[in-house]
């Protein structure tokens, strides 16, 4: 029987094959939690669920958000357009040619 090492993230139970990916995921979730708390403290009328979704979305896009904050605001829209194009590609079902 083989032994396989895996790393489990305490925050959401996600499993990873290597420690680096697990730590990166954990840091992203910590950032999302902090963004969520910031929104909850400073913006009235936003539900807890919406705050969590916003926090997670911003944390996942932290690199693009950092570029935007450093003077390239168009980076946010470029990343969003790229994401929607990828989603469109995933929704297309290839058809087999008639034989």
C-alpha positions in Angstrom: 0.0 0.0 0.0 1.4 3.4 -1.0 1.3 6.4 1.3 0.4 9.7 -0.3 1.0 13.0 1.5 -1.7 15.6 1.3 -2.2 18.9 2.9 -5.6 20.0 4.1 -6.7 23.6 4.5 -8.3 24.1 8.0 -10.6 26.9 6.8 -12.5 25.0 4.1 -11.2 21.5 4.1 -9.7 21.7 0.6 -7.0 19.1 -0.1 -3.7 19.8 -1.9 -0.8 17.7 -3.2 1.8 20.1 -2.0 2.4 22.4 0.9 3.0 25.5 -1.2 -0.4 25.3 -2.9 -2.1 24.6 0.4 -0.5 27.7 2.0 -1.3 29.9 -0.9 -5.0 28.8 -0.7 -5.0 29.4 3.0 -3.6 32.9 2.5 -6.2 33.7 -0.1 -9.0 32.6 2.3 -7.5 34.7 5.0 -7.5 37.7 2.7 -11.1 37.0 1.7 -12.1 36.9 5.4 -10.4 40.2 6.1 -12.0 41.9 3.1 -15.3 40.5 4.2 -14.9 42.0 7.7 -13.8 45.3 6.2 -16.9 45.5 4.0 -19.2 44.5 6.9 -17.8 47.3 9.1 -17.9 50.0 6.5 -20.8 49.3 4.1 -24.3 49.3 5.5 -27.1 47.2 4.0 -25.0 44.4 2.4 -25.9 40.9 3.5 -23.3 38.7 5.1 -23.5 36.3 2.2 -22.9 39.1 -0.3 -19.9 40.4 1.8 -18.4 36.9 1.7 -18.9 36.6 -2.0 -17.3 40.0 -2.6 -14.4 39.2 -0.3 -13.7 35.9 -2.0 -13.9 37.4 -5.5 -11.5 40.2 -4.6 -9.1 37.8 -2.9 -9.0 35.5 -5.9 -8.3 38.5 -8.1 -5.7 40.1 -5.8 -2.9 40.2 -8.4 -5.1 42.0 -10.9 -6.5 44.3 -8.2 -2.9 45.2 -7.2 -2.1 46.1 -10.8 -5.2 48.3 -10.9 -4.3 50.1 -7.7 -0.8 50.7 -9.0 -2.1 52.8 -12.0 -3.6 50.3 -14.4 -7.3 50.4 -13.7 -8.1 48.8 -17.1 -6.5 45.6 -15.8 -9.7 44.8 -13.9 -11.9 44.9 -17.0 -9.4 43.0 -19.1 -9.3 40.2 -16.5 -13.1 40.2 -16.3 -13.4 39.9 -20.1 -10.8 37.1 -20.1 -12.8 35.3 -17.4 -16.1 35.6 -19.4 -14.5 34.3 -22.6 -13.1 31.3 -20.7 -16.6 30.6 -19.3 -18.1 30.8 -22.8 -15.5 28.3 -24.1 -16.4 25.9 -21.2 -20.1 26.1 -22.1 -19.6 25.1 -25.7 -20.3 21.4 -26.4 -18.2 20.2 -29.4 -20.1 18.3 -32.1 -18.8 15.3 -33.8 -18.6 15.4 -37.6 -20.9 13.1 -39.5 -19.1 10.0 -40.6 
